Amino acid sequence: WQYSVFRLITIWLKLRKHMKARPQDPFFVNSNNERISKKDITTAVRTVAQASNIPDDKVISGRSLRSGGATWLALSGIDHSTIKAIGNWKSDAIMHYLAALPSLNTSISQQAML
């Protein structure tokens, strides 16, 4: 619970209230109270990767969150059509991420046939 997504968002909402954010303001902002850019996300992900001693952090980007999220959901037993909806994928690009998971290849192939 200490680091759950629910708790972190609750803390963020309290901070936004303290910052006098309006409902129409972007949900996530940078230190200048501006909408977070793709560059901000990539910088944050690469900083964490570097601090975690992950080799070759230059291949990691904000898109790593999409593939990582899809992978985590798949490994948690969520079916690919639900993951596709959660990630707002319009195409079957999600299959590119999930194809790298050998334990899921059989079930993904079966689901794709449906």
Backbone atoms as SQL, in Angstrom:
CREATE TABLE atoms (id INTEGER PRIMARY KEY, chain TEXT, resi INTEGER, resn TEXT, atom TEXT, x REAL, y REAL, z REAL);
INSERT INTO atoms VALUES
  (1, 'A', 1, 'TRP', 'N', 0.822, -1.197, 0.000),
  (2, 'A', 1, 'TRP', 'CA', 0.000, 0.000, 0.000),
  (3, 'A', 1, 'TRP', 'C', 0.861, 1.253, 0.000),
  (4, 'A', 2, 'GLN', 'N', 2.049, 1.180, 0.644),
  (5, 'A', 2, 'GLN', 'CA', 2.900, 2.359, 0.773),
  (6, 'A', 2, 'GLN', 'C', 3.226, 2.988, -0.584),
  (7, 'A', 3, 'TYR', 'N', 3.438, 2.160, -1.620),
  (8, 'A', 3, 'TYR', 'CA', 3.791, 2.685, -2.931),
  (9, 'A', 3, 'TYR', 'C', 2.772, 2.307, -3.995),
  (10, 'A', 4, 'SER', 'N', 1.544, 2.048, -3.587),
  (11, 'A', 4, 'SER', 'CA', 0.530, 1.672, -4.561),
  (12, 'A', 4, 'SER', 'C', 0.188, 2.863, -5.448),
  (13, 'A', 5, 'VAL', 'N', -0.279, 2.560, -6.642),
  (14, 'A', 5, 'VAL', 'CA', -0.666, 3.610, -7.579),
  (15, 'A', 5, 'VAL', 'C', -1.757, 4.475, -6.964),
  (16, 'A', 6, 'PHE', 'N', -2.717, 3.843, -6.297),
  (17, 'A', 6, 'PHE', 'CA', -3.805, 4.591, -5.672),
  (18, 'A', 6, 'PHE', 'C', -3.253, 5.616, -4.677),
  (19, 'A', 7, 'ARG', 'N', -2.329, 5.178, -3.833),
  (20, 'A', 7, 'ARG', 'CA', -1.757, 6.076, -2.827),
  (21, 'A', 7, 'ARG', 'C', -0.972, 7.207, -3.484),
  (22, 'A', 8, 'LEU', 'N', -0.183, 6.884, -4.503),
  (23, 'A', 8, 'LEU', 'CA', 0.601, 7.917, -5.173),
  (24, 'A', 8, 'LEU', 'C', -0.294, 8.946, -5.856),
  (25, 'A', 9, 'ILE', 'N', -1.375, 8.493, -6.468),
  (26, 'A', 9, 'ILE', 'CA', -2.293, 9.441, -7.111),
  (27, 'A', 9, 'ILE', 'C', -3.007, 10.281, -6.065),
  (28, 'A', 10, 'THR', 'N', -3.360, 9.682, -4.933),
  (29, 'A', 10, 'THR', 'CA', -3.993, 10.432, -3.843),
  (30, 'A', 10, 'THR', 'C', -3.057, 11.547, -3.363),
  (31, 'A', 11, 'ILE', 'N', -1.791, 11.214, -3.197),
  (32, 'A', 11, 'ILE', 'CA', -0.804, 12.231, -2.784),
  (33, 'A', 11, 'ILE', 'C', -0.691, 13.308, -3.846),
  (34, 'A', 12, 'TRP', 'N', -0.657, 12.896, -5.128),
  (35, 'A', 12, 'TRP', 'CA', -0.542, 13.865, -6.221),
  (36, 'A', 12, 'TRP', 'C', -1.751, 14.801, -6.250),
  (37, 'A', 13, 'LEU', 'N', -2.939, 14.266, -6.017),
  (38, 'A', 13, 'LEU', 'CA', -4.144, 15.103, -6.008),
  (39, 'A', 13, 'LEU', 'C', -4.086, 16.137, -4.878),
  (40, 'A', 14, 'LYS', 'N', -3.546, 15.737, -3.735),
  (41, 'A', 14, 'LYS', 'CA', -3.385, 16.684, -2.625),
  (42, 'A', 14, 'LYS', 'C', -2.384, 17.773, -2.998),
  (43, 'A', 15, 'LEU', 'N', -1.298, 17.382, -3.657),
  (44, 'A', 15, 'LEU', 'CA', -0.311, 18.371, -4.098),
  (45, 'A', 15, 'LEU', 'C', -0.917, 19.340, -5.111),
  (46, 'A', 16, 'ARG', 'N', -1.713, 18.796, -6.035),
  (47, 'A', 16, 'ARG', 'CA', -2.361, 19.658, -7.037),
  (48, 'A', 16, 'ARG', 'C', -3.282, 20.674, -6.364),
  (49, 'A', 17, 'LYS', 'N', -3.990, 20.228, -5.333),
  (50, 'A', 17, 'LYS', 'CA', -4.874, 21.144, -4.603),
  (51, 'A', 17, 'LYS', 'C', -4.046, 22.254, -3.963),
  (52, 'A', 18, 'HIS', 'N', -2.918, 21.869, -3.369),
  (53, 'A', 18, 'HIS', 'CA', -2.012, 22.839, -2.748),
  (54, 'A', 18, 'HIS', 'C', -1.465, 23.813, -3.796),
  (55, 'A', 19, 'MET', 'N', -1.251, 23.312, -5.035),
  (56, 'A', 19, 'MET', 'CA', -0.733, 24.157, -6.124),
  (57, 'A', 19, 'MET', 'C', -1.844, 24.984, -6.767),
  (58, 'A', 20, 'LYS', 'N', -3.080, 24.845, -6.238),
  (59, 'A', 20, 'LYS', 'CA', -4.251, 25.558, -6.757),
  (60, 'A', 20, 'LYS', 'C', -4.544, 25.210, -8.217),
  (61, 'A', 21, 'ALA', 'N', -4.346, 23.939, -8.549),
  (62, 'A', 21, 'ALA', 'CA', -4.645, 23.475, -9.905),
  (63, 'A', 21, 'ALA', 'C', -6.151, 23.475, -10.126),
  (64, 'A', 22, 'ARG', 'N', -6.548, 23.845, -11.327),
  (65, 'A', 22, 'ARG', 'CA', -7.960, 23.837, -11.702),
  (66, 'A', 22, 'ARG', 'C', -8.283, 22.501, -12.375),
  (67, 'A', 23, 'PRO', 'N', -9.547, 22.082, -12.361),
  (68, 'A', 23, 'PRO', 'CA', -9.905, 20.797, -12.990),
  (69, 'A', 23, 'PRO', 'C', -9.499, 20.712, -14.460),
  (70, 'A', 24, 'GLN', 'N', -9.511, 21.830, -15.171),
  (71, 'A', 24, 'GLN', 'CA', -9.172, 21.819, -16.597),
  (72, 'A', 24, 'GLN', 'C', -7.656, 21.834, -16.856),
  (73, 'A', 25, 'ASP', 'N', -6.853, 21.999, -15.795),
  (74, 'A', 25, 'ASP', 'CA', -5.400, 21.985, -15.952),
  (75, 'A', 25, 'ASP', 'C', -4.918, 20.565, -16.240),
  (76, 'A', 26, 'PRO', 'N', -3.770, 20.434, -16.914),
  (77, 'A', 26, 'PRO', 'CA', -3.223, 19.095, -17.158),
  (78, 'A', 26, 'PRO', 'C', -3.040, 18.344, -15.844),
  (79, 'A', 27, 'PHE', 'N', -3.298, 17.034, -15.875),
  (80, 'A', 27, 'PHE', 'CA', -3.191, 16.225, -14.660),
  (81, 'A', 27, 'PHE', 'C', -1.747, 16.114, -14.194),
  (82, 'A', 28, 'PHE', 'N', -0.833, 15.876, -15.127),
  (83, 'A', 28, 'PHE', 'CA', 0.582, 15.784, -14.788),
  (84, 'A', 28, 'PHE', 'C', 1.302, 16.994, -15.360),
  (85, 'A', 29, 'VAL', 'N', 2.057, 17.661, -14.506),
  (86, 'A', 29, 'VAL', 'CA', 2.796, 18.851, -14.929),
  (87, 'A', 29, 'VAL', 'C', 4.253, 18.730, -14.480),
  (88, 'A', 30, 'ASN', 'N', 5.115, 19.530, -15.126),
  (89, 'A', 30, 'ASN', 'CA', 6.520, 19.548, -14.729),
  (90, 'A', 30, 'ASN', 'C', 6.728, 20.599, -13.641),
  (91, 'A', 31, 'SER', 'N', 7.973, 20.848, -13.301),
  (92, 'A', 31, 'SER', 'CA', 8.270, 21.785, -12.213),
  (93, 'A', 31, 'SER', 'C', 7.860, 23.220, -12.534),
  (94, 'A', 32, 'ASN', 'N', 7.615, 23.515, -13.816),
  (95, 'A', 32, 'ASN', 'CA', 7.154, 24.856, -14.217),
  (96, 'A', 32, 'ASN', 'C', 5.637, 24.918, -14.319),
  (97, 'A', 33, 'ASN', 'N', 4.961, 23.871, -13.819),
  (98, 'A', 33, 'ASN', 'CA', 3.501, 23.776, -13.861),
  (99, 'A', 33, 'ASN', 'C', 2.967, 23.752, -15.295),
  (100, 'A', 34, 'GLU', 'N', 3.763, 23.174, -16.221),
  (101, 'A', 34, 'GLU', 'CA', 3.368, 23.031, -17.615),
  (102, 'A', 34, 'GLU', 'C', 3.101, 21.555, -17.909),
  (103, 'A', 35, 'ARG', 'N', 2.287, 21.319, -18.911),
  (104, 'A', 35, 'ARG', 'CA', 1.989, 19.937, -19.317),
  (105, 'A', 35, 'ARG', 'C', 3.300, 19.187, -19.544),
  (106, 'A', 36, 'ILE', 'N', 3.358, 17.958, -19.064),
  (107, 'A', 36, 'ILE', 'CA', 4.561, 17.135, -19.240),
  (108, 'A', 36, 'ILE', 'C', 4.697, 16.770, -20.711),
  (109, 'A', 37, 'SER', 'N', 5.915, 16.921, -21.212),
  (110, 'A', 37, 'SER', 'CA', 6.187, 16.595, -22.613),
  (111, 'A', 37, 'SER', 'C', 6.749, 15.181, -22.730),
  (112, 'A', 38, 'LYS', 'N', 6.822, 14.681, -23.956),
  (113, 'A', 38, 'LYS', 'CA', 7.440, 13.378, -24.198),
  (114, 'A', 38, 'LYS', 'C', 8.897, 13.398, -23.734),
  (115, 'A', 39, 'LYS', 'N', 9.551, 14.529, -23.944),
  (116, 'A', 39, 'LYS', 'CA', 10.953, 14.662, -23.529),
  (117, 'A', 39, 'LYS', 'C', 11.072, 14.548, -22.005),
  (118, 'A', 40, 'ASP', 'N', 10.146, 15.158, -21.267),
  (119, 'A', 40, 'ASP', 'CA', 10.155, 15.063, -19.796),
  (120, 'A', 40, 'ASP', 'C', 10.044, 13.610, -19.346),
  (121, 'A', 41, 'ILE', 'N', 9.141, 12.863, -19.989),
  (122, 'A', 41, 'ILE', 'CA', 8.930, 11.462, -19.617),
  (123, 'A', 41, 'ILE', 'C', 10.169, 10.636, -19.944),
  (124, 'A', 42, 'THR', 'N', 10.724, 10.833, -21.148),
  (125, 'A', 42, 'THR', 'CA', 11.926, 10.099, -21.541),
  (126, 'A', 42, 'THR', 'C', 13.083, 10.399, -20.591),
  (127, 'A', 43, 'THR', 'N', 13.245, 11.658, -20.230),
  (128, 'A', 43, 'THR', 'CA', 14.319, 12.041, -19.296),
  (129, 'A', 43, 'THR', 'C', 14.127, 11.342, -17.954),
  (130, 'A', 44, 'ALA', 'N', 12.905, 11.319, -17.454),
  (131, 'A', 44, 'ALA', 'CA', 12.640, 10.681, -16.160),
  (132, 'A', 44, 'ALA', 'C', 12.904, 9.176, -16.213),
  (133, 'A', 45, 'VAL', 'N', 12.443, 8.527, -17.270),
  (134, 'A', 45, 'VAL', 'CA', 12.637, 7.080, -17.400),
  (135, 'A', 45, 'VAL', 'C', 14.117, 6.759, -17.517),
  (136, 'A', 46, 'ARG', 'N', 14.847, 7.530, -18.305),
  (137, 'A', 46, 'ARG', 'CA', 16.292, 7.282, -18.466),
  (138, 'A', 46, 'ARG', 'C', 17.061, 7.564, -17.174),
  (139, 'A', 47, 'THR', 'N', 16.637, 8.556, -16.415),
  (140, 'A', 47, 'THR', 'CA', 17.288, 8.862, -15.132),
  (141, 'A', 47, 'THR', 'C', 17.124, 7.689, -14.172),
  (142, 'A', 48, 'VAL', 'N', 15.917, 7.138, -14.107),
  (143, 'A', 48, 'VAL', 'CA', 15.670, 5.992, -13.234),
  (144, 'A', 48, 'VAL', 'C', 16.477, 4.784, -13.718),
  (145, 'A', 49, 'ALA', 'N', 16.523, 4.578, -15.029),
  (146, 'A', 49, 'ALA', 'CA', 17.288, 3.447, -15.577),
  (147, 'A', 49, 'ALA', 'C', 18.769, 3.582, -15.228),
  (148, 'A', 50, 'GLN', 'N', 19.295, 4.770, -15.385),
  (149, 'A', 50, 'GLN', 'CA', 20.710, 4.997, -15.077),
  (150, 'A', 50, 'GLN', 'C', 20.971, 4.799, -13.581),
  (151, 'A', 51, 'ALA', 'N', 20.098, 5.323, -12.742),
  (152, 'A', 51, 'ALA', 'CA', 20.261, 5.184, -11.294),
  (153, 'A', 51, 'ALA', 'C', 20.122, 3.725, -10.857),
  (154, 'A', 52, 'SER', 'N', 19.406, 2.929, -11.663),
  (155, 'A', 52, 'SER', 'CA', 19.207, 1.518, -11.352),
  (156, 'A', 52, 'SER', 'C', 20.271, 0.626, -11.986),
  (157, 'A', 53, 'ASN', 'N', 21.278, 1.266, -12.592),
  (158, 'A', 53, 'ASN', 'CA', 22.366, 0.550, -13.270),
  (159, 'A', 53, 'ASN', 'C', 21.876, -0.350, -14.399),
  (160, 'A', 54, 'ILE', 'N', 20.849, 0.084, -15.106),
  (161, 'A', 54, 'ILE', 'CA', 20.370, -0.658, -16.271),
  (162, 'A', 54, 'ILE', 'C', 21.287, -0.282, -17.431),
  (163, 'A', 55, 'PRO', 'N', 21.917, -1.286, -18.039),
  (164, 'A', 55, 'PRO', 'CA', 22.854, -0.982, -19.123),
  (165, 'A', 55, 'PRO', 'C', 22.150, -0.405, -20.345),
  (166, 'A', 56, 'ASP', 'N', 22.876, 0.427, -21.064),
  (167, 'A', 56, 'ASP', 'CA', 22.394, 1.000, -22.318),
  (168, 'A', 56, 'ASP', 'C', 21.063, 1.717, -22.149),
  (169, 'A', 57, 'ASP', 'N', 21.029, 2.668, -21.228),
  (170, 'A', 57, 'ASP', 'CA', 19.784, 3.386, -20.961),
  (171, 'A', 57, 'ASP', 'C', 19.342, 4.267, -22.127),
  (172, 'A', 58, 'LYS', 'N', 20.157, 4.418, -23.163),
  (173, 'A', 58, 'LYS', 'CA', 19.764, 5.241, -24.315),
  (174, 'A', 58, 'LYS', 'C', 18.668, 4.580, -25.148),
  (175, 'A', 59, 'VAL', 'N', 18.514, 3.254, -25.046),
  (176, 'A', 59, 'VAL', 'CA', 17.448, 2.583, -25.799),
  (177, 'A', 59, 'VAL', 'C', 16.125, 2.640, -25.044),
  (178, 'A', 60, 'ILE', 'N', 16.151, 3.153, -23.829),
  (179, 'A', 60, 'ILE', 'CA', 14.943, 3.265, -23.017),
  (180, 'A', 60, 'ILE', 'C', 14.328, 4.639, -23.248),
  (181, 'A', 61, 'SER', 'N', 13.011, 4.653, -23.410),
  (182, 'A', 61, 'SER', 'CA', 12.314, 5.924, -23.629),
  (183, 'A', 61, 'SER', 'C', 10.952, 5.865, -22.958),
  (184, 'A', 62, 'GLY', 'N', 10.167, 6.882, -23.161),
  (185, 'A', 62, 'GLY', 'CA', 8.813, 6.895, -22.639),
  (186, 'A', 62, 'GLY', 'C', 7.977, 5.755, -23.197),
  (187, 'A', 63, 'ARG', 'N', 8.296, 5.316, -24.413),
  (188, 'A', 63, 'ARG', 'CA', 7.567, 4.204, -25.024),
  (189, 'A', 63, 'ARG', 'C', 7.837, 2.900, -24.276),
  (190, 'A', 64, 'SER', 'N', 8.931, 2.869, -23.532),
  (191, 'A', 64, 'SER', 'CA', 9.231, 1.687, -22.722),
  (192, 'A', 64, 'SER', 'C', 8.113, 1.446, -21.715),
  (193, 'A', 65, 'LEU', 'N', 7.455, 2.524, -21.293),
  (194, 'A', 65, 'LEU', 'CA', 6.341, 2.378, -20.357),
  (195, 'A', 65, 'LEU', 'C', 5.169, 1.659, -21.010),
  (196, 'A', 66, 'ARG', 'N', 4.948, 1.923, -22.304),
  (197, 'A', 66, 'ARG', 'CA', 3.862, 1.247, -23.025),
  (198, 'A', 66, 'ARG', 'C', 4.140, -0.242, -23.148),
  (199, 'A', 67, 'SER', 'N', 5.338, -0.566, -23.610),
  (200, 'A', 67, 'SER', 'CA', 5.667, -1.984, -23.784),
  (201, 'A', 67, 'SER', 'C', 5.750, -2.683, -22.432),
  (202, 'A', 68, 'GLY', 'N', 6.332, -2.019, -21.448),
  (203, 'A', 68, 'GLY', 'CA', 6.430, -2.596, -20.114),
  (204, 'A', 68, 'GLY', 'C', 5.063, -2.795, -19.485),
  (205, 'A', 69, 'GLY', 'N', 4.182, -1.822, -19.674),
  (206, 'A', 69, 'GLY', 'CA', 2.825, -1.937, -19.140),
  (207, 'A', 69, 'GLY', 'C', 2.059, -3.070, -19.800),
  (208, 'A', 70, 'ALA', 'N', 2.173, -3.173, -21.121),
  (209, 'A', 70, 'ALA', 'CA', 1.498, -4.248, -21.851),
  (210, 'A', 70, 'ALA', 'C', 2.025, -5.608, -21.404),
  (211, 'A', 71, 'THR', 'N', 3.334, -5.694, -21.235),
  (212, 'A', 71, 'THR', 'CA', 3.953, -6.946, -20.801),
  (213, 'A', 71, 'THR', 'C', 3.476, -7.317, -19.401),
  (214, 'A', 72, 'TRP', 'N', 3.490, -6.356, -18.498),
  (215, 'A', 72, 'TRP', 'CA', 3.062, -6.617, -17.118),
  (216, 'A', 72, 'TRP', 'C', 1.606, -7.075, -17.075),
  (217, 'A', 73, 'LEU', 'N', 0.747, -6.401, -17.832),
  (218, 'A', 73, 'LEU', 'CA', -0.661, -6.791, -17.859),
  (219, 'A', 73, 'LEU', 'C', -0.829, -8.206, -18.415),
  (220, 'A', 74, 'ALA', 'N', -0.095, -8.517, -19.484),
  (221, 'A', 74, 'ALA', 'CA', -0.182, -9.851, -20.079),
  (222, 'A', 74, 'ALA', 'C', 0.284, -10.919, -19.095),
  (223, 'A', 75, 'LEU', 'N', 1.396, -10.649, -18.420),
  (224, 'A', 75, 'LEU', 'CA', 1.900, -11.608, -17.443),
  (225, 'A', 75, 'LEU', 'C', 0.974, -11.738, -16.236),
  (226, 'A', 76, 'SER', 'N', 0.122, -10.731, -16.039),
  (227, 'A', 76, 'SER', 'CA', -0.856, -10.775, -14.944),
  (228, 'A', 76, 'SER', 'C', -2.131, -11.498, -15.359),
  (229, 'A', 77, 'GLY', 'N', -2.154, -11.969, -16.609),
  (230, 'A', 77, 'GLY', 'CA', -3.302, -12.744, -17.068),
  (231, 'A', 77, 'GLY', 'C', -4.374, -11.948, -17.788),
  (232, 'A', 78, 'ILE', 'N', -4.103, -10.691, -18.087),
  (233, 'A', 78, 'ILE', 'CA', -5.091, -9.865, -18.800),
  (234, 'A', 78, 'ILE', 'C', -5.041, -10.231, -20.283),
  (235, 'A', 79, 'ASP', 'N', -6.200, -10.414, -20.908),
  (236, 'A', 79, 'ASP', 'CA', -6.225, -10.811, -22.319),
  (237, 'A', 79, 'ASP', 'C', -5.807, -9.643, -23.215),
  (238, 'A', 80, 'HIS', 'N', -5.329, -9.975, -24.416),
  (239, 'A', 80, 'HIS', 'CA', -4.742, -8.953, -25.282),
  (240, 'A', 80, 'HIS', 'C', -5.749, -7.912, -25.747),
  (241, 'A', 81, 'SER', 'N', -7.017, -8.260, -25.894),
  (242, 'A', 81, 'SER', 'CA', -7.998, -7.257, -26.328),
  (243, 'A', 81, 'SER', 'C', -8.232, -6.211, -25.235),
  (244, 'A', 82, 'THR', 'N', -8.188, -6.631, -23.977),
  (245, 'A', 82, 'THR', 'CA', -8.325, -5.679, -22.866),
  (246, 'A', 82, 'THR', 'C', -7.091, -4.791, -22.783),
  (247, 'A', 83, 'ILE', 'N', -5.919, -5.378, -22.948),
  (248, 'A', 83, 'ILE', 'CA', -4.670, -4.592, -22.928),
  (249, 'A', 83, 'ILE', 'C', -4.690, -3.572, -24.071),
  (250, 'A', 84, 'LYS', 'N', -5.162, -4.006, -25.218),
  (251, 'A', 84, 'LYS', 'CA', -5.262, -3.116, -26.378),
  (252, 'A', 84, 'LYS', 'C', -6.163, -1.921, -26.056),
  (253, 'A', 85, 'ALA', 'N', -7.268, -2.164, -25.372),
  (254, 'A', 85, 'ALA', 'CA', -8.185, -1.086, -24.999),
  (255, 'A', 85, 'ALA', 'C', -7.549, -0.164, -23.963),
  (256, 'A', 86, 'ILE', 'N', -6.883, -0.742, -22.970),
  (257, 'A', 86, 'ILE', 'CA', -6.244, 0.064, -21.926),
  (258, 'A', 86, 'ILE', 'C', -5.177, 0.977, -22.529),
  (259, 'A', 87, 'GLY', 'N', -4.397, 0.437, -23.465),
  (260, 'A', 87, 'GLY', 'CA', -3.321, 1.210, -24.092),
  (261, 'A', 87, 'GLY', 'C', -3.781, 2.079, -25.246),
  (262, 'A', 88, 'ASN', 'N', -5.081, 2.034, -25.541),
  (263, 'A', 88, 'ASN', 'CA', -5.673, 2.818, -26.620),
  (264, 'A', 88, 'ASN', 'C', -5.009, 2.522, -27.968),
  (265, 'A', 89, 'TRP', 'N', -4.651, 1.231, -28.176),
  (266, 'A', 89, 'TRP', 'CA', -4.081, 0.820, -29.454),
  (267, 'A', 89, 'TRP', 'C', -5.198, 0.673, -30.462),
  (268, 'A', 90, 'LYS', 'N', -5.035, 1.267, -31.622),
  (269, 'A', 90, 'LYS', 'CA', -6.010, 1.139, -32.709),
  (270, 'A', 90, 'LYS', 'C', -5.648, -0.033, -33.615),
  (271, 'A', 91, 'SER', 'N', -4.360, -0.379, -33.638),
  (272, 'A', 91, 'SER', 'CA', -3.887, -1.477, -34.485),
  (273, 'A', 91, 'SER', 'C', -3.502, -2.659, -33.600),
  (274, 'A', 92, 'ASP', 'N', -2.923, -3.669, -34.206),
  (275, 'A', 92, 'ASP', 'CA', -2.452, -4.826, -33.456),
  (276, 'A', 92, 'ASP', 'C', -0.973, -4.681, -33.088),
  (277, 'A', 93, 'ALA', 'N', -0.487, -3.455, -32.961),
  (278, 'A', 93, 'ALA', 'CA', 0.916, -3.212, -32.599),
  (279, 'A', 93, 'ALA', 'C', 1.268, -3.843, -31.256),
  (280, 'A', 94, 'ILE', 'N', 0.293, -3.998, -30.404),
  (281, 'A', 94, 'ILE', 'CA', 0.517, -4.628, -29.099),
  (282, 'A', 94, 'ILE', 'C', 1.112, -6.022, -29.263),
  (283, 'A', 95, 'MET', 'N', 0.762, -6.702, -30.349),
  (284, 'A', 95, 'MET', 'CA', 1.259, -8.058, -30.568),
  (285, 'A', 95, 'MET', 'C', 2.780, -8.070, -30.693),
  (286, 'A', 96, 'HIS', 'N', 3.354, -6.968, -31.154),
  (287, 'A', 96, 'HIS', 'CA', 4.812, -6.854, -31.250),
  (288, 'A', 96, 'HIS', 'C', 5.442, -6.971, -29.857),
  (289, 'A', 97, 'TYR', 'N', 4.849, -6.322, -28.869),
  (290, 'A', 97, 'TYR', 'CA', 5.371, -6.374, -27.502),
  (291, 'A', 97, 'TYR', 'C', 5.171, -7.757, -26.890),
  (292, 'A', 98, 'LEU', 'N', 3.997, -8.311, -27.098),
  (293, 'A', 98, 'LEU', 'CA', 3.651, -9.567, -26.445),
  (294, 'A', 98, 'LEU', 'C', 4.285, -10.789, -27.110),
  (295, 'A', 99, 'ALA', 'N', 4.690, -10.656, -28.353),
  (296, 'A', 99, 'ALA', 'CA', 5.302, -11.780, -29.061),
  (297, 'A', 99, 'ALA', 'C', 6.627, -12.191, -28.428),
  (298, 'A', 100, 'ALA', 'N', 7.249, -11.297, -27.695),
  (299, 'A', 100, 'ALA', 'CA', 8.541, -11.591, -27.058),
  (300, 'A', 100, 'ALA', 'C', 8.374, -12.421, -25.789),
  (301, 'A', 101, 'LEU', 'N', 7.148, -12.703, -25.405),
  (302, 'A', 101, 'LEU', 'CA', 6.892, -13.470, -24.188),
  (303, 'A', 101, 'LEU', 'C', 6.567, -14.910, -24.557),
  (304, 'A', 102, 'PRO', 'N', 7.557, -15.789, -24.511),
  (305, 'A', 102, 'PRO', 'CA', 7.338, -17.175, -24.946),
  (306, 'A', 102, 'PRO', 'C', 6.185, -17.862, -24.229),
  (307, 'A', 103, 'SER', 'N', 6.007, -17.599, -22.947),
  (308, 'A', 103, 'SER', 'CA', 4.946, -18.286, -22.202),
  (309, 'A', 103, 'SER', 'C', 3.558, -17.858, -22.660),
  (310, 'A', 104, 'LEU', 'N', 3.485, -16.715, -23.330),
  (311, 'A', 104, 'LEU', 'CA', 2.176, -16.238, -23.788),
  (312, 'A', 104, 'LEU', 'C', 1.927, -16.529, -25.258),
  (313, 'A', 105, 'ASN', 'N', 2.965, -16.904, -26.001),
  (314, 'A', 105, 'ASN', 'CA', 2.806, -17.070, -27.441),
  (315, 'A', 105, 'ASN', 'C', 1.683, -18.016, -27.817),
  (316, 'A', 106, 'THR', 'N', 1.531, -19.115, -27.128),
  (317, 'A', 106, 'THR', 'CA', 0.489, -20.062, -27.459),
  (318, 'A', 106, 'THR', 'C', -0.891, -19.459, -27.221),
  (319, 'A', 107, 'SER', 'N', -1.085, -18.834, -26.046),
  (320, 'A', 107, 'SER', 'CA', -2.403, -18.274, -25.754),
  (321, 'A', 107, 'SER', 'C', -2.700, -17.068, -26.634),
  (322, 'A', 108, 'ILE', 'N', -1.691, -16.273, -26.973),
  (323, 'A', 108, 'ILE', 'CA', -1.905, -15.114, -27.856),
  (324, 'A', 108, 'ILE', 'C', -2.317, -15.597, -29.239),
  (325, 'A', 109, 'SER', 'N', -1.634, -16.612, -29.738),
  (326, 'A', 109, 'SER', 'CA', -1.980, -17.159, -31.057),
  (327, 'A', 109, 'SER', 'C', -3.409, -17.665, -31.061),
  (328, 'A', 110, 'GLN', 'N', -3.805, -18.323, -29.980),
  (329, 'A', 110, 'GLN', 'CA', -5.175, -18.834, -29.893),
  (330, 'A', 110, 'GLN', 'C', -6.188, -17.696, -29.851),
  (331, 'A', 111, 'GLN', 'N', -5.878, -16.614, -29.089),
  (332, 'A', 111, 'GLN', 'CA', -6.783, -15.476, -28.992),
  (333, 'A', 111, 'GLN', 'C', -6.890, -14.756, -30.341),
  (334, 'A', 112, 'ALA', 'N', -5.777, -14.664, -31.062),
  (335, 'A', 112, 'ALA', 'CA', -5.774, -13.974, -32.350),
  (336, 'A', 112, 'ALA', 'C', -6.661, -14.696, -33.366),
  (337, 'A', 113, 'MET', 'N', -6.815, -16.001, -33.191),
  (338, 'A', 113, 'MET', 'CA', -7.639, -16.782, -34.119),
  (339, 'A', 113, 'MET', 'C', -9.122, -16.552, -33.871),
  (340, 'A', 114, 'LEU', 'N', -9.486, -16.054, -32.669),
  (341, 'A', 114, 'LEU', 'CA', -10.910, -15.879, -32.333),
  (342, 'A', 114, 'LEU', 'C', -11.543, -14.749, -33.094);
